[in-house]
Amino acid sequence: MMTKFLRDKIAFLLTGVMLAVLLISCQPVPVAESQSPKATPTTATFPPVASPDGELSAAPAKLPPLPYDYTALGKAIDAETMKLHHDGHHASYVNNLNDALKQESGLQKSSVEALLRDLNSVPENIRTKVRNNGGGHLNHTIFWQIMSPEGGGEPTGEIAQEINRTFGGFDEFKKQFNQAGGDRFGSGWVWLVRNPAGQLQIVTTANQDNPIMDGAYPIMGNDVWEHAYYLRYRNRRAEYLNNWWNVVNWPEINRRSQVSLQLAS
C-alpha cells in the first residue's frame, strides 16, 4: 500500500509539471519579421512616367527615335556622343531587356515601369538584368525628351514658382542639382523628383535605377555615366553638368511636373 508521504510527493511533482506546461504555453510565440518590400504606387495609381503616351511596353521593348538630330544639342553634347549614347548604349539596354524577358511571356504583359516598381515579382535569375536594362531603357527614354535644341535659360510657369519656393531660387536649385550630380560616386543619375509626400526633391540613383523604385516621380534627370560626357569633357563632369542647362527642355519639364502632382493626390 502506498504511504501517504509517497502519495503527497507524487501529487506535488504532478502539480509542478502542470504549472510548468501552463507557463510555457503562455509565452509569446516568436514571429519572423516580414520580408515584404515597401509598398509603392501601383500601375493603376502611378501617373505615366515615360511619356504622355503612357508606359513603356515590354512586349517587346523598342528603341524610341531621337526627337532631334545628333548635332542638335551641340551647346552641351557633341554629335558623336549622342550617336553612341542613343544607338549604342540605349539600344543595348533595349536588346538586353528583351533577351531577359524572352522566356517570360507573363512578364511581357507588364510595362517596364510596372516591372521596376515590383522587382520582387521578377524571377531572381533575371531580376538584376531587368533592373539594369529596364531602368536604362526608361531613364534614357525620359532623358531624350527633357532636352531640346531650343532649350536652356530659366524655367517658366508653375515649375519655376515651385523651384523658387522649394530651393530659394533657380540659381540655388542649379547649384544643389550640380553638386548632387558631381557627388554621385561612379555611374548614376541626378534627378529632380516629386517624392511620395508631394514635395520637390533632388536625389541621385546608382547605375540605371529610377526614382519610381522608391515611389517618387522623376520630373527631370541628368545622366552622369561617363558615356554621357567623356568624349567631349573627358573627366570634367562639373563642366558637363554646367553646360547641360543650355539644352534643358523647360516646357517638357513643366508638363512632367504637373503630371507628377497626380502622385500626391
N, C-alpha and C positions, 0 to 999 in steps of 0.2 A: 504494500500500500504506500502511495506517495505521501510523504510527510508534508505537513503544512508549510514548512520552510521552503521545500523544493517547489511547491505549487506557487508560492508567493514570488520566488525568484524567476520562474518561467513567465509569470504574468508581467513582472517588471521588465523583463527583456523584450517581450512582445510589444508592450506599450512604447518602449524606446524605439523599436523598429518602425512602428506605425507613425510616430512623431517625425522620425527622420524622413520617411516617404512623403509625408504631408508637407514638410518644409521644402523638400526638393521640388515638389510639384508646383509650389507657389512662386518659384524663382522665375524672373523674366526669361523668355527664350531668345537667345541672340538671333538677330535678323541681319542678313548680309545687306550692306548698303547698296542702293540701286545704282546700276551702271548705265542707266539710260542717258542718252545725250540730252543736253539742254534743249528746250523747245524753241523752235524758230518758226516764223510765219510760214504757212503752207502756200502752195502754188495758188490756191483759191483766194488767199487774202493778201499776197505779196504783189505789189504793183509791177508792171512789166519793167524789166531791167535792161535787156539787150537793146531794144529799140521800140519805137511807137507801134511797130507791127506785132509785137508780142515776144515770147521767149524763143530761145534757140532750139531748133529741132535736133534730136539725136538719132534720127532715122532716115537717112544718115545726117551727120553734121556736114555743113557745107561752108566753104570759104567765101565770105562776102567780098564783093569787089571794093576796091578803094573808091571813095566818093570824089576823088580828085586825082590829078596826075602825080607821078612820082616826084616831079620837080616842084610841085605846088607849095610845099611847106619850107621852101629854101631859107626863109628867115630864121628857121630854127633847126631844120633837119634836112640833110642833103639827100639827093635822089637815090644814090647808091644804097644808103641806109634804109630808105623807105622801101625799095625793091626787095632787099634782103629780108627786112623785117616782115613785110607782108607776104611775099611769095615764098620765102623760106621758112621763117620761124612760125608765123601764124598757120601756114599751110601744114607744117609738121604737126602742130597741135591737133588740127582737124583730122588728119590722117591717123594719128596715134589714137585719138578718141574712138574713131570708127573701128579701128583694129581691136581696141579693148572691148567694145560692145558687140562685135560681130556674132558672138555665140550667145548673147543675152537679149533675145527678142523682147522679153518683158521690159527690160530697161530702156530699150529703144523707143518705147511708147512715152517715156518721160522726157521732159525738156532738160536741157543741160543745167539750167538753174535749179530745177527740182532735184536733180542728182546731187548737186553741190550742197543744197540745203539739208539733204538727208543722206550723207555719205554712208551711214551705218546700214542703209538698205542695199548698198552695193557690195557684191561678194568681195571678201577680203583679198582674194588673189588678184583682183584688178582695181581695187579701191584707190591705191596710190596713183595708178596710171590715169584713172578717171579724174581724180582730184587735180593732178598736174596739167593734164591736157584739156579737160573740160574747163578748168579755170583759165588756162591760157587762151582758149577759144573765146570765152566770154569777155575776159579782160581786153583783148585786142579788138573785139567787135565794138566795144564801148569806146576804146581809145581812138579809132579812126573817126568816129562821129564827133568827138568833142574837140577836134582840131579842124581848122579851116584856113584856106589861103587868105580869106578876108578877116581872120581872127586877130586877136590882140586887143590892146587898150584896156580900159577898165570895164568892169561889169555894169550892166544897166538893169533896170527893172527890179523885181522883188528880190532876186538873189543878191543884188547889190545892197539893198537895205538890210537884208538878214546878215550878210557878211559884216556890215558896219556894226550892227547890234551885237553880234556874237564875238567878233575879234577886235573891235575898236577901230575899224577902217581897213581899206583894201591893202594898203602898204604893210600893215601889221599882219594881215592874213597871208600875203605873199611871203613875208619873212618867216612865219611859222611853218608854212607849207614847204618852202625850200629847205628849211632847217630839218624838218622831219624826213624829207627825201634824201638829204645829204647824210643823215644819221642812220638811215636804213642799211644795216650791215649786209654785204653780199648782194644777192639778187632779190628784187621785190618791187613793190609799188607803194606810192604815197597817194592817199585819197582824201577827198572831202566827202563825207558821208552824212546822211541823216540817221542818227542812232535810234534804237527802239523807243527811246524816250521822246523822240521828235526833235532833237536838237542837232544843229550842225556840229561836226567834229572832224578834226584832222586825225587820220590813223594811217598806219603802214601795215602792209601784209608781206609775208615772206613768199618767195618763189612766185607761183601763179595763183595763190589763194585770193579769193574775192571776199569783200566785206559781207556779202549775203550769207556767208558761212557762219557769221556771228549775229545775224539778224539785222544788219544795217543795210541801208540803201546807198549804193555808190553813185554820187552825183557827178564827180569828176575825178580823174586819176591820171597820174603820170608814171610811165614805165621807167624804172631806174635799173633794169638789167643792163649790162654793158652793151649788149647787142643793139640797144636803142640809141646809143650815142657814140660808141667807141671809134667808129671810122672817122668822124669829124672832130670829136673832142678828146679822143684818147682817154686819159684818166681824169679829165677835168669835169667831173659830174656837176659841180656847182655852176660852171659856165653853161652847161646844157640846161640845168634847171632854170637859170635866169632867162635864157633865150626862149625857152619853151612858151613863156607867157605871150610871145609875139604871134602865136598861132592858136591860142585858146579860143574856142568857139562859144562865146558867151550866150548867144540865143539858145543853143542846144543845151548848155548847162543850166540856163534858167528854166527851160522846159523840163529837164530832168529833176530840178529842184521842186517844181510844182507837182510833178508826178509823185515824188517821194513823200509829199505831205499825206498821201493816202496811207502810208505806213503808220503814221501817228494816229490816224483816225480809225 
